[in-house]
Amino acid sequence: MTEITDHLADTRARVAKALARAGRSGEDVLLLAVSKHQPAAAIREAFAAGQRHFAENYVAEALEKMALLEDLPIEWHFIGALQSNKTRPVAERFAWVHTVDREKLVRRLSAQRPRFAPPLNVLIQVNQAGEPQKAGVAEERVGALAELIEAEPRLRFKGLMSIPPAQPAASGVYFSRLRDLKNRLQERGIEVPMLSMGMTADFEIAIENGSNCVRIGTGIFGPRPA
Ligand SMILES: *Cc1c(COP(=O)(O)O)cnc(C)c1O
């Protein structure tokens, strides 16, 4: 077994154990391999170990690797900060985007999603702690943005994403708040199938608080090359 194969197996086992602890055995958690700054060869290795969903943060870097990996049926997720002048390649080349936080992005992604492609799967990034250096919309504005996305035929509203402040011990508070927000939206008639929360340092806490999509980078690939 290569190191990546080994890490993947270990991560999947930890996901299953966290699900069991949460009384959710048998449910699915989508495991995203976050491959930013990792070479195409590392992605190929994870793919050979059965991994199909990969997540990238930088458009130019992602396009380079997609070109090298065209032979593989990878499902690509965009999880980076999204500038409105970079929406076109995201709309054209990715299946998912987790970082939509404003109306302008909704309009552009919808207009730029190719007609022949299935709708783009969209999650709203929520800035739960009001951190100015992070993207994301405030909790009270999520409902209106979700309704805008739902009204776009080229987009499919899939859920909520959050990157809580970097103190894994405190992540549980934010994760459970995101789950509460999901429940409030559902009461309002907005379906929220996915909660994208949890990274290498805190994915088990996230799953115990209702996450069904975890984004793991270093836990699968090891440290990111500089
Ligand atoms: C880099 C990144 C991750 C993965 O972080 P790790 O700590 O390496 O697991 C997850 N989500 C987002 C949005 C990221 O930018």
The ligand as a Gaussian input file, in Angstrom:
#p B3LYP/6-31G(d) Opt

LIG

0 1
 C       -7.394000      23.404000       2.304000
 C       -8.827000      23.265000       2.628000
 C       -9.323000      22.086000       3.234000
 C       -8.450000      20.933000       3.664000
 O       -7.680000      21.266000       4.776000
 P       -6.856000      20.142000       5.567000
 O       -6.634000      20.746000       6.891000
 O       -5.589000      19.939000       4.807000
 O       -7.689000      18.928000       5.617000
 C      -10.693000      22.000000       3.438000
 N      -11.523000      23.000000       3.093000
 C      -11.090000      24.131000       2.527000
 C      -12.065000      25.185000       2.159000
 C       -9.726000      24.305000       2.280000
 O       -9.310000      25.449000       1.725000

